[in-house]
Amino acid sequence: MAFSNILQKELAGKMPEEKLGLLPGGYQIIGDILIVKLDSKLVRQRKLIGKAIIKIFPHIKTVCRFKRLGPITRKPELEIIAGEKNTLTVHKEHGCQFLIDVSQSMWSKGNKNERKRMAELAKPKETIVDMFAGIGYWTIFMAKHCKPRKIYAIDINPKAVEFLRKNTFLNNVEGKVEILEGDCRKMSKLLENTANRIVMGYIFDTEKFLPHAFRMARKNCTIHFHRNAKDPETVKEKLEKIAGKHNVKIKFLKIVKIKSYSPNTCHYVFDLKITKP
């Protein structure tokens, strides 16, 4: 039975009948926390809905209402509507564990298949650079499953770096990961001609970081370039122009549509093989 139907059954007679049809059809579970989006007309009933969700999912300790996402920081704005007053949890996926504060960092379930793909693509003994490491969305999977020589995990957010460090220990991969706190563009000089593989897991204007990825790349490096776009062909043209300006040749190995981002816009990843002079 669909989630909305289960909620309707649980809340029948407890809230106005005309609002039952507005109940959400989906949710996201991160560890023992459930996050749900509510129609604006259901805000007054949010606590009642939260209690019903806890009853439906006894293993859930906290229910949060998703309000909005910060335009620059991408920090989620949430409200706890039922259960424990706690947004810290441990999320498990593909044999890895992640300590995460859902009020501080996003965890996209739509990226699950891509996280698995990266764990399968990365090769033993590679040196990998994760330019936007966050709490370890890509780094931990690759370090856990691929036996790399080293992963340089870069992030500018001190809070994300704190959780990234904890997650390397939680997964026993601290010896494989070197964490660098700061702007990946400034780190590119330090890591010049270092990487066999680079992950660019940021989807907004990612091309402005591409010249710095070229700098960190070794010969025949593979770059996984993430971007939200309406038309992937337009992105391809941009990448070819940037590569040309930096005397770099790129070959498009694969373009993967990860998920829908907004109407007419999707999250893509472009697998690039680059050749440097």
URQUI-V896417 format. One record per run of one state. SS is the DSSP state (H for helix, E for strand, C for the rest). FROM is the first residue (numbers start at 1). LEN is the number of residues. Records with the same first field share a line. If there is no record, write none. Layout:
SS->FROM-LEN + FROM-LEN
//
This chain:
C->1-2 + 12-5 + 21-7 + 31-2 + 37-3 + 57-5 + 70-6 + 84-4 + 94-2 + 102-7 + 122-5 + 131-8 + 146-4 + 156-2 + 171-6 + 182-2 + 191-4 + 201-5 + 230-2 + 246-2 + 263-2 + 277-1
H->3-9 + 17-4 + 40-17 + 109-13 + 139-7 + 158-13 + 184-7 + 206-11 + 232-14
E->28-3 + 33-4 + 62-8 + 76-8 + 88-6 + 96-6 + 127-4 + 150-6 + 177-5 + 195-6 + 217-13 + 248-15 + 265-12
//
